[in-house]
Amino acid sequence: MAQSGKGRLNYRCPSCFMRDLDIDMFYDKEKEEYYCIRCQYTGSEEDVLEKNEMARFRYRRMLDRITNFDDE
C-alpha cells in the first residue's frame, strides 16, 4: 500500500496486519503517536515497530521454497 502523504513514514497497523489487512497508520503530531482509523489501535513509534516485528515472524519463510518436510 502506498504511503498517503509526505512527511513521517506511515507504518502498517500491527493489529490489522495480524488479520491479513494492510492498513496504513497515521501520525498525530499533538499526541506524538500513531493511530489506525480502522481498529482504534494507537501506539508510539517504538510500540508499532516492535509489534510489526512480531507480525514479520508469521511470514518469515514466505519466500523460501521448502522441499524437505522431514524434521531431521
Phi and psi in degrees as GROMACS dihedral restraints (atoms count N, CA, C in turn):
[ dihedral_restraints ]
;  ai    aj    ak    al  type     phi  dphi    fc
    3     4     5     6     1   -75.0    20    10
    4     5     6     7     1   150.8    20    10
    6     7     8     9     1   -69.9    20    10
    7     8     9    10     1   136.1    20    10
    9    10    11    12     1   -93.7    20    10
   10    11    12    13     1    29.0    20    10
   12    13    14    15     1   165.3    20    10
   13    14    15    16     1   172.7    20    10
   15    16    17    18     1   -92.6    20    10
   16    17    18    19     1   163.6    20    10
   18    19    20    21     1   111.1    20    10
   19    20    21    22     1  -141.9    20    10
   21    22    23    24     1   -62.7    20    10
   22    23    24    25     1   146.9    20    10
   24    25    26    27     1   -70.0    20    10
   25    26    27    28     1   132.9    20    10
   27    28    29    30     1   -85.4    20    10
   28    29    30    31     1   132.5    20    10
   30    31    32    33     1   -99.4    20    10
   31    32    33    34     1   161.8    20    10
   33    34    35    36     1   -75.1    20    10
   34    35    36    37     1   144.1    20    10
   36    37    38    39     1   -71.2    20    10
   37    38    39    40     1   121.2    20    10
   39    40    41    42     1   -65.1    20    10
   40    41    42    43     1   -35.3    20    10
   42    43    44    45     1   -66.7    20    10
   43    44    45    46     1   -45.2    20    10
   45    46    47    48     1   -70.3    20    10
   46    47    48    49     1   -37.3    20    10
   48    49    50    51     1   -64.8    20    10
   49    50    51    52     1   -33.1    20    10
   51    52    53    54     1   -66.1    20    10
   52    53    54    55     1   -20.6    20    10
   54    55    56    57     1  -102.6    20    10
   55    56    57    58     1    21.7    20    10
   57    58    59    60     1    62.0    20    10
   58    59    60    61     1    34.1    20    10
   60    61    62    63     1  -113.3    20    10
   61    62    63    64     1   131.4    20    10
   63    64    65    66     1  -101.2    20    10
   64    65    66    67     1    87.3    20    10
   66    67    68    69     1  -114.5    20    10
   67    68    69    70     1   127.7    20    10
   69    70    71    72     1   -75.7    20    10
   70    71    72    73     1   145.9    20    10
   72    73    74    75     1   -95.4    20    10
   73    74    75    76     1   157.1    20    10
   75    76    77    78     1  -113.9    20    10
   76    77    78    79     1   156.3    20    10
   78    79    80    81     1  -107.1    20    10
   79    80    81    82     1   130.7    20    10
   81    82    83    84     1  -102.5    20    10
   82    83    84    85     1   111.0    20    10
   84    85    86    87     1   -66.8    20    10
   85    86    87    88     1   -36.0    20    10
   87    88    89    90     1   -65.6    20    10
   88    89    90    91     1   -43.7    20    10
   90    91    92    93     1   -90.9    20    10
   91    92    93    94     1   -10.0    20    10
   93    94    95    96     1    54.2    20    10
   94    95    96    97     1    49.6    20    10
   96    97    98    99     1  -147.6    20    10
   97    98    99   100     1   160.6    20    10
   99   100   101   102     1   -94.7    20    10
  100   101   102   103     1   150.2    20    10
  102   103   104   105     1  -143.1    20    10
  103   104   105   106     1   154.3    20    10
  105   106   107   108     1  -108.5    20    10
  106   107   108   109     1   133.0    20    10
  108   109   110   111     1   -83.1    20    10
  109   110   111   112     1    -7.8    20    10
  111   112   113   114     1   -96.1    20    10
  112   113   114   115     1   -38.5    20    10
  114   115   116   117     1  -124.3    20    10
  115   116   117   118     1     6.3    20    10
  117   118   119   120     1    66.1    20    10
  118   119   120   121     1    19.3    20    10
  120   121   122   123     1   -73.4    20    10
  121   122   123   124     1   136.0    20    10
  123   124   125   126     1  -134.4    20    10
  124   125   126   127     1   150.3    20    10
  126   127   128   129     1  -176.7    20    10
  127   128   129   130     1   161.7    20    10
  129   130   131   132     1   -72.3    20    10
  130   131   132   133     1   169.7    20    10
  132   133   134   135     1   -61.3    20    10
  133   134   135   136     1   -40.2    20    10
  135   136   137   138     1   -63.8    20    10
  136   137   138   139     1   -41.3    20    10
  138   139   140   141     1   -64.7    20    10
  139   140   141   142     1   -42.8    20    10
  141   142   143   144     1   -64.9    20    10
  142   143   144   145     1   -45.1    20    10
  144   145   146   147     1   -62.7    20    10
  145   146   147   148     1   -41.3    20    10
  147   148   149   150     1   -62.7    20    10
  148   149   150   151     1   -45.0    20    10
  150   151   152   153     1   -72.4    20    10
  151   152   153   154     1   -30.7    20    10
  153   154   155   156     1   -69.1    20    10
  154   155   156   157     1   -32.3    20    10
  156   157   158   159     1   -63.9    20    10
  157   158   159   160     1   -38.6    20    10
  159   160   161   162     1   -64.6    20    10
  160   161   162   163     1   -36.4    20    10
  162   163   164   165     1   -68.6    20    10
  163   164   165   166     1   -35.7    20    10
  165   166   167   168     1   -65.1    20    10
  166   167   168   169     1   -26.2    20    10
  168   169   170   171     1   -58.3    20    10
  169   170   171   172     1   -35.4    20    10
  171   172   173   174     1   -64.0    20    10
  172   173   174   175     1   -34.6    20    10
  174   175   176   177     1  -108.4    20    10
  175   176   177   178     1    18.8    20    10
  177   178   179   180     1   -62.4    20    10
  178   179   180   181     1   -29.4    20    10
  180   181   182   183     1  -106.7    20    10
  181   182   183   184     1    14.7    20    10
  183   184   185   186     1   -61.1    20    10
  184   185   186   187     1   -37.5    20    10
  186   187   188   189     1   -93.4    20    10
  187   188   189   190     1    -2.2    20    10
  189   190   191   192     1   -83.6    20    10
  190   191   192   193     1   138.5    20    10
  192   193   194   195     1   -91.0    20    10
  193   194   195   196     1   114.6    20    10
  195   196   197   198     1   -96.9    20    10
  196   197   198   199     1   119.0    20    10
  198   199   200   201     1  -115.9    20    10
  199   200   201   202     1   -18.0    20    10
  201   202   203   204     1  -112.8    20    10
  202   203   204   205     1   118.1    20    10
  204   205   206   207     1  -104.8    20    10
  205   206   207   208     1     9.1    20    10
  207   208   209   210     1   -80.0    20    10
  208   209   210   211     1   147.1    20    10
  210   211   212   213     1   -89.6    20    10
  211   212   213   214     1    18.2    20    10
